[in-house]
Amino acid sequence: AYLRETAIADIHTVGTCRMGRDARAVVDPQLRVHGVEGLRVVDASVMPMVPGGNTNVPTMMIAEKAADMILKA
């Protein structure tokens, strides 16, 4: 109840989809979801921390890189 009344989301959420090769990672460095063939995560959730500015441009860069990786696959 306290959190519902006092918490605010004034920053863009990132980092909810850990990238890596370890057991806690959700996606690999090519943004492929571990254990789910043909699925990638291409959004701000793969960012390890909140950038200093808005998440819009970094998210577009993630999408550009993902497009390159998908086209080369």
mmJSON file of the N, C-alpha and C atoms, coordinates in Angstrom:
{"data_MODEL":{"atom_site":{
"group_PDB":["ATOM","ATOM","ATOM","ATOM","ATOM","ATOM","ATOM","ATOM","ATOM","ATOM","ATOM","ATOM","ATOM","ATOM","ATOM","ATOM","ATOM","ATOM","ATOM","ATOM","ATOM","ATOM","ATOM","ATOM","ATOM","ATOM","ATOM","ATOM","ATOM","ATOM","ATOM","ATOM","ATOM","ATOM","ATOM","ATOM","ATOM","ATOM","ATOM","ATOM","ATOM","ATOM","ATOM","ATOM","ATOM","ATOM","ATOM","ATOM","ATOM","ATOM","ATOM","ATOM","ATOM","ATOM","ATOM","ATOM","ATOM","ATOM","ATOM","ATOM","ATOM","ATOM","ATOM","ATOM","ATOM","ATOM","ATOM","ATOM","ATOM","ATOM","ATOM","ATOM","ATOM","ATOM","ATOM","ATOM","ATOM","ATOM","ATOM","ATOM","ATOM","ATOM","ATOM","ATOM","ATOM","ATOM","ATOM","ATOM","ATOM","ATOM","ATOM","ATOM","ATOM","ATOM","ATOM","ATOM","ATOM","ATOM","ATOM","ATOM","ATOM","ATOM","ATOM","ATOM","ATOM","ATOM","ATOM","ATOM","ATOM","ATOM","ATOM","ATOM","ATOM","ATOM","ATOM","ATOM","ATOM","ATOM","ATOM","ATOM","ATOM","ATOM","ATOM","ATOM","ATOM","ATOM","ATOM","ATOM","ATOM","ATOM","ATOM","ATOM","ATOM","ATOM","ATOM","ATOM","ATOM","ATOM","ATOM","ATOM","ATOM","ATOM","ATOM","ATOM","ATOM","ATOM","ATOM","ATOM","ATOM","ATOM","ATOM","ATOM","ATOM","ATOM","ATOM","ATOM","ATOM","ATOM","ATOM","ATOM","ATOM","ATOM","ATOM","ATOM","ATOM","ATOM","ATOM","ATOM","ATOM","ATOM","ATOM","ATOM","ATOM","ATOM","ATOM","ATOM","ATOM","ATOM","ATOM","ATOM","ATOM","ATOM","ATOM","ATOM","ATOM","ATOM","ATOM","ATOM","ATOM","ATOM","ATOM","ATOM","ATOM","ATOM","ATOM","ATOM","ATOM","ATOM","ATOM","ATOM","ATOM","ATOM","ATOM","ATOM","ATOM","ATOM","ATOM","ATOM","ATOM","ATOM","ATOM","ATOM","ATOM","ATOM","ATOM","ATOM","ATOM","ATOM","ATOM"],
"id":[1,2,3,4,5,6,7,8,9,10,11,12,13,14,15,16,17,18,19,20,21,22,23,24,25,26,27,28,29,30,31,32,33,34,35,36,37,38,39,40,41,42,43,44,45,46,47,48,49,50,51,52,53,54,55,56,57,58,59,60,61,62,63,64,65,66,67,68,69,70,71,72,73,74,75,76,77,78,79,80,81,82,83,84,85,86,87,88,89,90,91,92,93,94,95,96,97,98,99,100,101,102,103,104,105,106,107,108,109,110,111,112,113,114,115,116,117,118,119,120,121,122,123,124,125,126,127,128,129,130,131,132,133,134,135,136,137,138,139,140,141,142,143,144,145,146,147,148,149,150,151,152,153,154,155,156,157,158,159,160,161,162,163,164,165,166,167,168,169,170,171,172,173,174,175,176,177,178,179,180,181,182,183,184,185,186,187,188,189,190,191,192,193,194,195,196,197,198,199,200,201,202,203,204,205,206,207,208,209,210,211,212,213,214,215,216,217,218,219],
"type_symbol":["N","C","C","N","C","C","N","C","C","N","C","C","N","C","C","N","C","C","N","C","C","N","C","C","N","C","C","N","C","C","N","C","C","N","C","C","N","C","C","N","C","C","N","C","C","N","C","C","N","C","C","N","C","C","N","C","C","N","C","C","N","C","C","N","C","C","N","C","C","N","C","C","N","C","C","N","C","C","N","C","C","N","C","C","N","C","C","N","C","C","N","C","C","N","C","C","N","C","C","N","C","C","N","C","C","N","C","C","N","C","C","N","C","C","N","C","C","N","C","C","N","C","C","N","C","C","N","C","C","N","C","C","N","C","C","N","C","C","N","C","C","N","C","C","N","C","C","N","C","C","N","C","C","N","C","C","N","C","C","N","C","C","N","C","C","N","C","C","N","C","C","N","C","C","N","C","C","N","C","C","N","C","C","N","C","C","N","C","C","N","C","C","N","C","C","N","C","C","N","C","C","N","C","C","N","C","C","N","C","C","N","C","C","N","C","C","N","C","C"],
"label_atom_id":["N","CA","C","N","CA","C","N","CA","C","N","CA","C","N","CA","C","N","CA","C","N","CA","C","N","CA","C","N","CA","C","N","CA","C","N","CA","C","N","CA","C","N","CA","C","N","CA","C","N","CA","C","N","CA","C","N","CA","C","N","CA","C","N","CA","C","N","CA","C","N","CA","C","N","CA","C","N","CA","C","N","CA","C","N","CA","C","N","CA","C","N","CA","C","N","CA","C","N","CA","C","N","CA","C","N","CA","C","N","CA","C","N","CA","C","N","CA","C","N","CA","C","N","CA","C","N","CA","C","N","CA","C","N","CA","C","N","CA","C","N","CA","C","N","CA","C","N","CA","C","N","CA","C","N","CA","C","N","CA","C","N","CA","C","N","CA","C","N","CA","C","N","CA","C","N","CA","C","N","CA","C","N","CA","C","N","CA","C","N","CA","C","N","CA","C","N","CA","C","N","CA","C","N","CA","C","N","CA","C","N","CA","C","N","CA","C","N","CA","C","N","CA","C","N","CA","C","N","CA","C","N","CA","C","N","CA","C","N","CA","C","N","CA","C","N","CA","C","N","CA","C","N","CA","C"],
"label_alt_id":[null,null,null,null,null,null,null,null,null,null,null,null,null,null,null,null,null,null,null,null,null,null,null,null,null,null,null,null,null,null,null,null,null,null,null,null,null,null,null,null,null,null,null,null,null,null,null,null,null,null,null,null,null,null,null,null,null,null,null,null,null,null,null,null,null,null,null,null,null,null,null,null,null,null,null,null,null,null,null,null,null,null,null,null,null,null,null,null,null,null,null,null,null,null,null,null,null,null,null,null,null,null,null,null,null,null,null,null,null,null,null,null,null,null,null,null,null,null,null,null,null,null,null,null,null,null,null,null,null,null,null,null,null,null,null,null,null,null,null,null,null,null,null,null,null,null,null,null,null,null,null,null,null,null,null,null,null,null,null,null,null,null,null,null,null,null,null,null,null,null,null,null,null,null,null,null,null,null,null,null,null,null,null,null,null,null,null,null,null,null,null,null,null,null,null,null,null,null,null,null,null,null,null,null,null,null,null,null,null,null,null,null,null,null,null,null,null,null,null],
"label_comp_id":["ALA","ALA","ALA","TYR","TYR","TYR","LEU","LEU","LEU","ARG","ARG","ARG","GLU","GLU","GLU","THR","THR","THR","ALA","ALA","ALA","ILE","ILE","ILE","ALA","ALA","ALA","ASP","ASP","ASP","ILE","ILE","ILE","HIS","HIS","HIS","THR","THR","THR","VAL","VAL","VAL","GLY","GLY","GLY","THR","THR","THR","CYS","CYS","CYS","ARG","ARG","ARG","MET","MET","MET","GLY","GLY","GLY","ARG","ARG","ARG","ASP","ASP","ASP","ALA","ALA","ALA","ARG","ARG","ARG","ALA","ALA","ALA","VAL","VAL","VAL","VAL","VAL","VAL","ASP","ASP","ASP","PRO","PRO","PRO","GLN","GLN","GLN","LEU","LEU","LEU","ARG","ARG","ARG","VAL","VAL","VAL","HIS","HIS","HIS","GLY","GLY","GLY","VAL","VAL","VAL","GLU","GLU","GLU","GLY","GLY","GLY","LEU","LEU","LEU","ARG","ARG","ARG","VAL","VAL","VAL","VAL","VAL","VAL","ASP","ASP","ASP","ALA","ALA","ALA","SER","SER","SER","VAL","VAL","VAL","MET","MET","MET","PRO","PRO","PRO","MET","MET","MET","VAL","VAL","VAL","PRO","PRO","PRO","GLY","GLY","GLY","GLY","GLY","GLY","ASN","ASN","ASN","THR","THR","THR","ASN","ASN","ASN","VAL","VAL","VAL","PRO","PRO","PRO","THR","THR","THR","MET","MET","MET","MET","MET","MET","ILE","ILE","ILE","ALA","ALA","ALA","GLU","GLU","GLU","LYS","LYS","LYS","ALA","ALA","ALA","ALA","ALA","ALA","ASP","ASP","ASP","MET","MET","MET","ILE","ILE","ILE","LEU","LEU","LEU","LYS","LYS","LYS","ALA","ALA","ALA"],
"label_asym_id":["A","A","A","A","A","A","A","A","A","A","A","A","A","A","A","A","A","A","A","A","A","A","A","A","A","A","A","A","A","A","A","A","A","A","A","A","A","A","A","A","A","A","A","A","A","A","A","A","A","A","A","A","A","A","A","A","A","A","A","A","A","A","A","A","A","A","A","A","A","A","A","A","A","A","A","A","A","A","A","A","A","A","A","A","A","A","A","A","A","A","A","A","A","A","A","A","A","A","A","A","A","A","A","A","A","A","A","A","A","A","A","A","A","A","A","A","A","A","A","A","A","A","A","A","A","A","A","A","A","A","A","A","A","A","A","A","A","A","A","A","A","A","A","A","A","A","A","A","A","A","A","A","A","A","A","A","A","A","A","A","A","A","A","A","A","A","A","A","A","A","A","A","A","A","A","A","A","A","A","A","A","A","A","A","A","A","A","A","A","A","A","A","A","A","A","A","A","A","A","A","A","A","A","A","A","A","A","A","A","A","A","A","A","A","A","A","A","A","A"],
"label_entity_id":["1","1","1","1","1","1","1","1","1","1","1","1","1","1","1","1","1","1","1","1","1","1","1","1","1","1","1","1","1","1","1","1","1","1","1","1","1","1","1","1","1","1","1","1","1","1","1","1","1","1","1","1","1","1","1","1","1","1","1","1","1","1","1","1","1","1","1","1","1","1","1","1","1","1","1","1","1","1","1","1","1","1","1","1","1","1","1","1","1","1","1","1","1","1","1","1","1","1","1","1","1","1","1","1","1","1","1","1","1","1","1","1","1","1","1","1","1","1","1","1","1","1","1","1","1","1","1","1","1","1","1","1","1","1","1","1","1","1","1","1","1","1","1","1","1","1","1","1","1","1","1","1","1","1","1","1","1","1","1","1","1","1","1","1","1","1","1","1","1","1","1","1","1","1","1","1","1","1","1","1","1","1","1","1","1","1","1","1","1","1","1","1","1","1","1","1","1","1","1","1","1","1","1","1","1","1","1","1","1","1","1","1","1","1","1","1","1","1","1"],
"label_seq_id":[1,1,1,2,2,2,3,3,3,4,4,4,5,5,5,6,6,6,7,7,7,8,8,8,9,9,9,10,10,10,11,11,11,12,12,12,13,13,13,14,14,14,15,15,15,16,16,16,17,17,17,18,18,18,19,19,19,20,20,20,21,21,21,22,22,22,23,23,23,24,24,24,25,25,25,26,26,26,27,27,27,28,28,28,29,29,29,30,30,30,31,31,31,32,32,32,33,33,33,34,34,34,35,35,35,36,36,36,37,37,37,38,38,38,39,39,39,40,40,40,41,41,41,42,42,42,43,43,43,44,44,44,45,45,45,46,46,46,47,47,47,48,48,48,49,49,49,50,50,50,51,51,51,52,52,52,53,53,53,54,54,54,55,55,55,56,56,56,57,57,57,58,58,58,59,59,59,60,60,60,61,61,61,62,62,62,63,63,63,64,64,64,65,65,65,66,66,66,67,67,67,68,68,68,69,69,69,70,70,70,71,71,71,72,72,72,73,73,73],
"pdbx_PDB_ins_code":[null,null,null,null,null,null,null,null,null,null,null,null,null,null,null,null,null,null,null,null,null,null,null,null,null,null,null,null,null,null,null,null,null,null,null,null,null,null,null,null,null,null,null,null,null,null,null,null,null,null,null,null,null,null,null,null,null,null,null,null,null,null,null,null,null,null,null,null,null,null,null,null,null,null,null,null,null,null,null,null,null,null,null,null,null,null,null,null,null,null,null,null,null,null,null,null,null,null,null,null,null,null,null,null,null,null,null,null,null,null,null,null,null,null,null,null,null,null,null,null,null,null,null,null,null,null,null,null,null,null,null,null,null,null,null,null,null,null,null,null,null,null,null,null,null,null,null,null,null,null,null,null,null,null,null,null,null,null,null,null,null,null,null,null,null,null,null,null,null,null,null,null,null,null,null,null,null,null,null,null,null,null,null,null,null,null,null,null,null,null,null,null,null,null,null,null,null,null,null,null,null,null,null,null,null,null,null,null,null,null,null,null,null,null,null,null,null,null,null],
"Cartn_x":[0.834,0.0,0.883,1.945,2.854,3.464,3.942,4.541,3.534,2.334,1.314,1.041,1.107,0.819,2.015,3.227,4.388,5.322,5.337,6.28,5.818,6.799,6.508,7.491,7.074,7.951,8.309,9.305,9.681,10.896,11.332,12.412,11.93,12.621,12.27,12.823,11.991,12.456,13.35,14.454,15.395,15.925,16.651,17.347,16.496,15.324,14.468,14.738,15.616,15.878,17.396,18.011,19.47,20.072,21.144,21.844,23.137,23.436,24.687,24.612,25.63,25.685,25.54,25.362,25.251,23.818,23.636,22.342,21.24,21.603,20.592,20.197,20.92,20.652,19.41,18.634,17.431,17.744,18.616,18.993,20.511,20.951,22.382,22.837,24.13,24.608,24.01,23.387,22.696,21.201,20.832,19.466,18.473,18.955,18.076,17.692,16.416,15.925,16.401,17.048,17.523,16.342,16.424,15.405,14.181,14.121,12.969,13.497,13.417,13.954,13.154,13.869,13.237,12.718,13.005,12.511,13.687,13.612,14.625,13.941,14.687,14.204,14.988,14.289,14.94,14.272,14.594,14.049,14.921,14.471,15.271,15.48,14.747,14.906,16.266,16.993,18.323,19.423,19.09,20.095,20.465,21.768,22.161,21.874,21.753,21.448,20.748,20.121,19.425,20.457,20.302,21.258,21.098,22.071,22.048,20.928,20.442,19.349,18.158,17.342,16.161,16.57,15.724,16.03,15.708,15.117,14.673,15.819,16.856,17.954,18.719,19.076,19.741,18.884,17.572,16.69,16.701,16.729,16.814,18.137,19.212,20.497,20.49,19.835,19.683,18.921,17.867,17.074,17.895,18.705,19.565,20.555,21.183,22.143,21.451,20.274,19.518,19.136,18.733,18.392,19.596,20.763,21.985,22.261,22.122,22.381,21.384,20.117,19.089,19.339,19.689,19.936,21.168,22.15,23.368,23.186,22.131,21.907,21.413],
"Cartn_y":[-1.182,0.0,1.252,1.231,2.366,2.642,1.606,1.79,2.341,1.826,2.324,3.806,4.263,5.656,6.58,6.067,6.955,6.773,5.602,5.353,6.043,6.55,7.136,6.558,6.537,6.047,7.238,8.002,9.185,8.941,7.687,7.336,6.222,6.062,4.994,3.681,2.666,1.382,0.682,0.198,-0.558,-1.703,-2.609,-3.641,-4.767,-4.99,-6.071,-7.387,-7.374,-8.565,-8.725,-9.283,-9.386,-10.072,-9.475,-10.029,-10.688,-11.867,-12.538,-14.016,-14.717,-16.163,-16.938,-16.245,-16.913,-17.406,-18.141,-18.759,-17.734,-16.541,-15.522,-14.675,-14.804,-13.996,-14.498,-13.565,-13.891,-13.988,-13.097,-13.091,-13.197,-13.72,-13.792,-12.483,-12.32,-11.068,-10.736,-11.724,-11.458,-11.208,-10.977,-10.638,-11.783,-13.01,-14.183,-14.655,-14.936,-15.399,-16.838,-17.078,-18.43,-19.388,-20.493,-21.534,-21.325,-20.233,-19.978,-19.667,-20.628,-20.453,-19.42,-18.53,-17.545,-16.298,-16.125,-14.949,-14.112,-12.821,-11.874,-10.771,-10.151,-8.989,-7.795,-6.848,-5.687,-4.429,-4.082,-2.87,-2.446,-1.477,-0.917,-1.893,-2.979,-3.912,-4.591,-4.599,-5.218,-4.256,-2.995,-2.035,-2.378,-2.41,-2.78,-1.711,-0.44,0.638,1.781,2.653,3.792,4.74,5.101,6.05,7.44,8.295,9.64,10.5,10.18,10.938,10.05,10.481,9.72,8.385,7.389,6.05,5.9,6.899,6.783,6.458,7.263,7.053,5.759,5.46,4.176,2.979,3.074,1.988,1.85,2.974,2.907,2.288,2.556,1.963,0.448,0.015,-1.419,-2.054,-1.399,-1.915,-1.973,-0.951,-0.941,-2.106,-2.299,-3.385,-4.735,-4.872,-6.122,-6.404,-5.385,-5.554,-6.076,-5.508,-5.992,-7.45,-7.814,-9.194,-10.151,-9.746,-10.613,-10.793,-9.725,-9.814,-10.663,-10.676,-11.467,-12.923,-13.24,-14.622,-15.522],
"Cartn_z":[0.0,0.0,0.0,0.817,0.872,-0.5,-1.163,-2.49,-3.495,-3.476,-4.391,-4.191,-2.965,-2.668,-2.897,-2.748,-2.784,-3.979,-4.578,-5.675,-6.956,-7.693,-8.995,-10.009,-11.247,-12.317,-13.194,-12.763,-13.528,-14.416,-14.486,-15.4,-16.32,-17.41,-18.338,-17.807,-17.81,-17.303,-18.309,-17.832,-18.645,-17.784,-18.416,-17.659,-17.129,-17.686,-17.189,-17.892,-18.892,-19.697,-19.839,-18.83,-18.762,-19.996,-20.519,-21.676,-21.209,-21.766,-21.441,-21.727,-21.266,-21.476,-20.168,-19.077,-17.786,-17.546,-16.473,-16.17,-15.891,-15.447,-15.127,-16.332,-17.435,-18.621,-19.352,-19.859,-20.62,-22.108,-22.581,-23.994,-24.128,-25.29,-25.56,-26.211,-26.486,-27.08,-28.454,-29.105,-30.368,-30.153,-28.903,-28.487,-28.638,-28.814,-28.926,-27.533,-27.327,-26.03,-25.818,-24.678,-24.359,-24.27,-24.988,-24.902,-25.769,-26.537,-27.403,-28.799,-29.686,-31.029,-31.822,-32.5,-33.371,-32.677,-31.39,-30.658,-30.174,-30.419,-29.934,-29.144,-28.24,-27.507,-28.031,-28.612,-29.233,-28.695,-27.465,-26.854,-25.681,-24.927,-23.833,-22.681,-22.648,-21.536,-21.531,-22.654,-22.667,-22.227,-21.998,-21.518,-20.08,-19.765,-18.405,-17.351,-17.784,-16.841,-17.58,-16.844,-17.436,-18.03,-19.313,-19.895,-19.282,-19.506,-18.939,-19.484,-20.663,-21.268,-21.538,-22.463,-22.847,-23.463,-23.344,-23.868,-25.352,-25.967,-27.358,-28.323,-28.358,-29.313,-29.019,-27.765,-27.521,-27.954,-27.781,-28.212,-29.73,-30.441,-31.899,-32.33,-31.615,-31.946,-31.699,-30.636,-30.386,-31.545,-32.003,-33.122,-34.407,-34.658,-35.855,-35.806,-34.661,-34.516,-34.664,-34.07,-34.185,-35.636,-36.363,-37.775,-38.545,-38.279,-38.931,-38.595,-37.318,-36.911,-37.553,-37.635,-38.214,-39.712,-40.393,-41.835,-42.169,-41.277,-41.503,-41.119,-40.38,-39.92,-41.028],
"occupancy":[1.0,1.0,1.0,1.0,1.0,1.0,1.0,1.0,1.0,1.0,1.0,1.0,1.0,1.0,1.0,1.0,1.0,1.0,1.0,1.0,1.0,1.0,1.0,1.0,1.0,1.0,1.0,1.0,1.0,1.0,1.0,1.0,1.0,1.0,1.0,1.0,1.0,1.0,1.0,1.0,1.0,1.0,1.0,1.0,1.0,1.0,1.0,1.0,1.0,1.0,1.0,1.0,1.0,1.0,1.0,1.0,1.0,1.0,1.0,1.0,1.0,1.0,1.0,1.0,1.0,1.0,1.0,1.0,1.0,1.0,1.0,1.0,1.0,1.0,1.0,1.0,1.0,1.0,1.0,1.0,1.0,1.0,1.0,1.0,1.0,1.0,1.0,1.0,1.0,1.0,1.0,1.0,1.0,1.0,1.0,1.0,1.0,1.0,1.0,1.0,1.0,1.0,1.0,1.0,1.0,1.0,1.0,1.0,1.0,1.0,1.0,1.0,1.0,1.0,1.0,1.0,1.0,1.0,1.0,1.0,1.0,1.0,1.0,1.0,1.0,1.0,1.0,1.0,1.0,1.0,1.0,1.0,1.0,1.0,1.0,1.0,1.0,1.0,1.0,1.0,1.0,1.0,1.0,1.0,1.0,1.0,1.0,1.0,1.0,1.0,1.0,1.0,1.0,1.0,1.0,1.0,1.0,1.0,1.0,1.0,1.0,1.0,1.0,1.0,1.0,1.0,1.0,1.0,1.0,1.0,1.0,1.0,1.0,1.0,1.0,1.0,1.0,1.0,1.0,1.0,1.0,1.0,1.0,1.0,1.0,1.0,1.0,1.0,1.0,1.0,1.0,1.0,1.0,1.0,1.0,1.0,1.0,1.0,1.0,1.0,1.0,1.0,1.0,1.0,1.0,1.0,1.0,1.0,1.0,1.0,1.0,1.0,1.0,1.0,1.0,1.0,1.0,1.0,1.0],
"B_iso_or_equiv":[0.0,0.0,0.0,0.0,0.0,0.0,0.0,0.0,0.0,0.0,0.0,0.0,0.0,0.0,0.0,0.0,0.0,0.0,0.0,0.0,0.0,0.0,0.0,0.0,0.0,0.0,0.0,0.0,0.0,0.0,0.0,0.0,0.0,0.0,0.0,0.0,0.0,0.0,0.0,0.0,0.0,0.0,0.0,0.0,0.0,0.0,0.0,0.0,0.0,0.0,0.0,0.0,0.0,0.0,0.0,0.0,0.0,0.0,0.0,0.0,0.0,0.0,0.0,0.0,0.0,0.0,0.0,0.0,0.0,0.0,0.0,0.0,0.0,0.0,0.0,0.0,0.0,0.0,0.0,0.0,0.0,0.0,0.0,0.0,0.0,0.0,0.0,0.0,0.0,0.0,0.0,0.0,0.0,0.0,0.0,0.0,0.0,0.0,0.0,0.0,0.0,0.0,0.0,0.0,0.0,0.0,0.0,0.0,0.0,0.0,0.0,0.0,0.0,0.0,0.0,0.0,0.0,0.0,0.0,0.0,0.0,0.0,0.0,0.0,0.0,0.0,0.0,0.0,0.0,0.0,0.0,0.0,0.0,0.0,0.0,0.0,0.0,0.0,0.0,0.0,0.0,0.0,0.0,0.0,0.0,0.0,0.0,0.0,0.0,0.0,0.0,0.0,0.0,0.0,0.0,0.0,0.0,0.0,0.0,0.0,0.0,0.0,0.0,0.0,0.0,0.0,0.0,0.0,0.0,0.0,0.0,0.0,0.0,0.0,0.0,0.0,0.0,0.0,0.0,0.0,0.0,0.0,0.0,0.0,0.0,0.0,0.0,0.0,0.0,0.0,0.0,0.0,0.0,0.0,0.0,0.0,0.0,0.0,0.0,0.0,0.0,0.0,0.0,0.0,0.0,0.0,0.0,0.0,0.0,0.0,0.0,0.0,0.0,0.0,0.0,0.0,0.0,0.0,0.0],
"pdbx_formal_charge":[null,null,null,null,null,null,null,null,null,null,null,null,null,null,null,null,null,null,null,null,null,null,null,null,null,null,null,null,null,null,null,null,null,null,null,null,null,null,null,null,null,null,null,null,null,null,null,null,null,null,null,null,null,null,null,null,null,null,null,null,null,null,null,null,null,null,null,null,null,null,null,null,null,null,null,null,null,null,null,null,null,null,null,null,null,null,null,null,null,null,null,null,null,null,null,null,null,null,null,null,null,null,null,null,null,null,null,null,null,null,null,null,null,null,null,null,null,null,null,null,null,null,null,null,null,null,null,null,null,null,null,null,null,null,null,null,null,null,null,null,null,null,null,null,null,null,null,null,null,null,null,null,null,null,null,null,null,null,null,null,null,null,null,null,null,null,null,null,null,null,null,null,null,null,null,null,null,null,null,null,null,null,null,null,null,null,null,null,null,null,null,null,null,null,null,null,null,null,null,null,null,null,null,null,null,null,null,null,null,null,null,null,null,null,null,null,null,null,null],
"auth_seq_id":[1,1,1,2,2,2,3,3,3,4,4,4,5,5,5,6,6,6,7,7,7,8,8,8,9,9,9,10,10,10,11,11,11,12,12,12,13,13,13,14,14,14,15,15,15,16,16,16,17,17,17,18,18,18,19,19,19,20,20,20,21,21,21,22,22,22,23,23,23,24,24,24,25,25,25,26,26,26,27,27,27,28,28,28,29,29,29,30,30,30,31,31,31,32,32,32,33,33,33,34,34,34,35,35,35,36,36,36,37,37,37,38,38,38,39,39,39,40,40,40,41,41,41,42,42,42,43,43,43,44,44,44,45,45,45,46,46,46,47,47,47,48,48,48,49,49,49,50,50,50,51,51,51,52,52,52,53,53,53,54,54,54,55,55,55,56,56,56,57,57,57,58,58,58,59,59,59,60,60,60,61,61,61,62,62,62,63,63,63,64,64,64,65,65,65,66,66,66,67,67,67,68,68,68,69,69,69,70,70,70,71,71,71,72,72,72,73,73,73],
"auth_comp_id":["ALA","ALA","ALA","TYR","TYR","TYR","LEU","LEU","LEU","ARG","ARG","ARG","GLU","GLU","GLU","THR","THR","THR","ALA","ALA","ALA","ILE","ILE","ILE","ALA","ALA","ALA","ASP","ASP","ASP","ILE","ILE","ILE","HIS","HIS","HIS","THR","THR","THR","VAL","VAL","VAL","GLY","GLY","GLY","THR","THR","THR","CYS","CYS","CYS","ARG","ARG","ARG","MET","MET","MET","GLY","GLY","GLY","ARG","ARG","ARG","ASP","ASP","ASP","ALA","ALA","ALA","ARG","ARG","ARG","ALA","ALA","ALA","VAL","VAL","VAL","VAL","VAL","VAL","ASP","ASP","ASP","PRO","PRO","PRO","GLN","GLN","GLN","LEU","LEU","LEU","ARG","ARG","ARG","VAL","VAL","VAL","HIS","HIS","HIS","GLY","GLY","GLY","VAL","VAL","VAL","GLU","GLU","GLU","GLY","GLY","GLY","LEU","LEU","LEU","ARG","ARG","ARG","VAL","VAL","VAL","VAL","VAL","VAL","ASP","ASP","ASP","ALA","ALA","ALA","SER","SER","SER","VAL","VAL","VAL","MET","MET","MET","PRO","PRO","PRO","MET","MET","MET","VAL","VAL","VAL","PRO","PRO","PRO","GLY","GLY","GLY","GLY","GLY","GLY","ASN","ASN","ASN","THR","THR","THR","ASN","ASN","ASN","VAL","VAL","VAL","PRO","PRO","PRO","THR","THR","THR","MET","MET","MET","MET","MET","MET","ILE","ILE","ILE","ALA","ALA","ALA","GLU","GLU","GLU","LYS","LYS","LYS","ALA","ALA","ALA","ALA","ALA","ALA","ASP","ASP","ASP","MET","MET","MET","ILE","ILE","ILE","LEU","LEU","LEU","LYS","LYS","LYS","ALA","ALA","ALA"],
"auth_asym_id":["A","A","A","A","A","A","A","A","A","A","A","A","A","A","A","A","A","A","A","A","A","A","A","A","A","A","A","A","A","A","A","A","A","A","A","A","A","A","A","A","A","A","A","A","A","A","A","A","A","A","A","A","A","A","A","A","A","A","A","A","A","A","A","A","A","A","A","A","A","A","A","A","A","A","A","A","A","A","A","A","A","A","A","A","A","A","A","A","A","A","A","A","A","A","A","A","A","A","A","A","A","A","A","A","A","A","A","A","A","A","A","A","A","A","A","A","A","A","A","A","A","A","A","A","A","A","A","A","A","A","A","A","A","A","A","A","A","A","A","A","A","A","A","A","A","A","A","A","A","A","A","A","A","A","A","A","A","A","A","A","A","A","A","A","A","A","A","A","A","A","A","A","A","A","A","A","A","A","A","A","A","A","A","A","A","A","A","A","A","A","A","A","A","A","A","A","A","A","A","A","A","A","A","A","A","A","A","A","A","A","A","A","A","A","A","A","A","A","A"],
"auth_atom_id":["N","CA","C","N","CA","C","N","CA","C","N","CA","C","N","CA","C","N","CA","C","N","CA","C","N","CA","C","N","CA","C","N","CA","C","N","CA","C","N","CA","C","N","CA","C","N","CA","C","N","CA","C","N","CA","C","N","CA","C","N","CA","C","N","CA","C","N","CA","C","N","CA","C","N","CA","C","N","CA","C","N","CA","C","N","CA","C","N","CA","C","N","CA","C","N","CA","C","N","CA","C","N","CA","C","N","CA","C","N","CA","C","N","CA","C","N","CA","C","N","CA","C","N","CA","C","N","CA","C","N","CA","C","N","CA","C","N","CA","C","N","CA","C","N","CA","C","N","CA","C","N","CA","C","N","CA","C","N","CA","C","N","CA","C","N","CA","C","N","CA","C","N","CA","C","N","CA","C","N","CA","C","N","CA","C","N","CA","C","N","CA","C","N","CA","C","N","CA","C","N","CA","C","N","CA","C","N","CA","C","N","CA","C","N","CA","C","N","CA","C","N","CA","C","N","CA","C","N","CA","C","N","CA","C","N","CA","C","N","CA","C","N","CA","C","N","CA","C","N","CA","C","N","CA","C"],
"pdbx_PDB_model_num":[1,1,1,1,1,1,1,1,1,1,1,1,1,1,1,1,1,1,1,1,1,1,1,1,1,1,1,1,1,1,1,1,1,1,1,1,1,1,1,1,1,1,1,1,1,1,1,1,1,1,1,1,1,1,1,1,1,1,1,1,1,1,1,1,1,1,1,1,1,1,1,1,1,1,1,1,1,1,1,1,1,1,1,1,1,1,1,1,1,1,1,1,1,1,1,1,1,1,1,1,1,1,1,1,1,1,1,1,1,1,1,1,1,1,1,1,1,1,1,1,1,1,1,1,1,1,1,1,1,1,1,1,1,1,1,1,1,1,1,1,1,1,1,1,1,1,1,1,1,1,1,1,1,1,1,1,1,1,1,1,1,1,1,1,1,1,1,1,1,1,1,1,1,1,1,1,1,1,1,1,1,1,1,1,1,1,1,1,1,1,1,1,1,1,1,1,1,1,1,1,1,1,1,1,1,1,1,1,1,1,1,1,1,1,1,1,1,1,1]
}}}
